[in-house]
Amino acid sequence: MTGTTIYCSSCGKIIAGDSTFCKYCGHQVYEGASPSLMTYNEPVTPTNDPAYISNVVFGEYGETVKRFMDPVRTGLYICVTLQDKDGVETTGNGLLRVKCFGIDVRHIISPVHFDSKVVISNGDFKIMSFHNSHGHEWKSWAYEIKYGKPIVPKDERNKLEVWFTPTGKRTALYKYTEQYW
């Protein structure tokens, strides 16, 4: 595991992949068993050009803030996974655009909380482990964005739209997802 880093499942800080305990919070690290484990620095081996965005995972990241007369807000992390036309995970070069906004209980769309564009390449994708609410864990090639500034209200259903335009193509791949947190 030399050269590999993981996130501590307790405090979220990056630590050496061969750690037994987190050097920041002292939490015991169980290699391969922690559902919040994210492994990096594995070689990128893209297969074919991306044909669609297969998965978008997002959630809270960074500090949480409550301002006077303002809802509680949190930062945001986003992970994007691509697949080729045969359904095989791949990576890609191109322009990624991410837009996040909320929908309140009355189904009224709020102003955009986050709107960003970034040029990415094959080497920006890393192997990461994810888990769902049922405890199922999987690994995927993913591109990760972290925005720690509190921007997203916690009392709304948050909707995320993602576009990826591969280099040399005119048509963007599109995916949206929504969730409460």
C-alpha positions, 0 to 999 in steps of 0.5 A, spaced: 500 500 500 505 504 499 504 511 496 496 510 497 492 514 501 485 514 504 480 518 508 479 517 515 472 514 516 471 518 522 475 525 521 475 525 513 482 527 513 487 524 508 492 519 511 497 513 509 493 507 506 497 503 510 495 506 517 493 502 523 490 509 526 488 516 524 494 520 526 489 526 526 483 523 531 486 516 533 480 512 529 482 505 528 483 504 520 480 497 517 483 497 510 477 495 505 472 494 511 470 502 512 464 504 507 467 511 507 474 509 504 476 512 498 483 509 495 487 513 490 494 513 486 492 507 482 494 507 475 488 510 470 487 505 464 481 508 460 478 503 455 474 507 450 471 514 449 465 515 454 458 515 452 454 517 458 455 519 465 453 512 469 453 515 476 454 521 480 455 521 488 454 527 492 454 529 499 456 534 505 463 536 505 467 541 509 464 546 515 456 547 517 454 554 518 448 557 521 447 564 519 442 569 522 435 568 519 438 563 514 438 555 513 443 551 516 448 550 510 454 545 508 459 544 503 459 539 497 463 533 494 461 531 488 464 524 484 462 523 477 463 516 473 463 515 466 462 509 462 463 507 454 457 505 449 458 497 452 457 499 459 464 499 461 467 504 466 472 509 463 475 515 463 475 521 459 478 528 457 473 534 456 469 539 460 465 538 466 460 542 468 456 541 475 450 545 477 447 544 484 440 547 486 435 546 491 427 544 491 423 545 497 417 542 500 413 546 495 417 543 489 419 551 488 426 551 485 431 555 489 437 559 486 443 555 484 447 554 490 453 551 485 455 552 478 462 550 476 466 548 470 473 545 469 477 541 464 479 534 466 483 529 463 484 521 464 489 522 469 484 526 474 480 520 475 482 515 481 479 509 483 474 510 489 470 506 494 463 508 495 457 505 499 450 506 499 445 507 505 444 499 505 451 498 506 453 495 499 460 498 497 463 498 490 469 501 487 469 506 481 473 510 476 471 517 479 472 524 478 472 528 485 470 535 486 470 538 493 467 545 495 468 546 502 465 553 503 458 552 506 453 553 500 447 548 500 441 548 505 440 542 509 433 542 509 432 542 501 432 536 497 438 538 493 438 537 485 445 536 481 446 536 474 452 534 471 454 535 463 461 532 460 463 534 453 469 530 451 474 533 447 473 534 440 465 532 441 460 537 440 455 533 444 455 533 452 453 527 456 448 529 461 445 526 468 442 529 474 440 526 481 437 529 487 437 527 494 435 530 501 441 531 507 
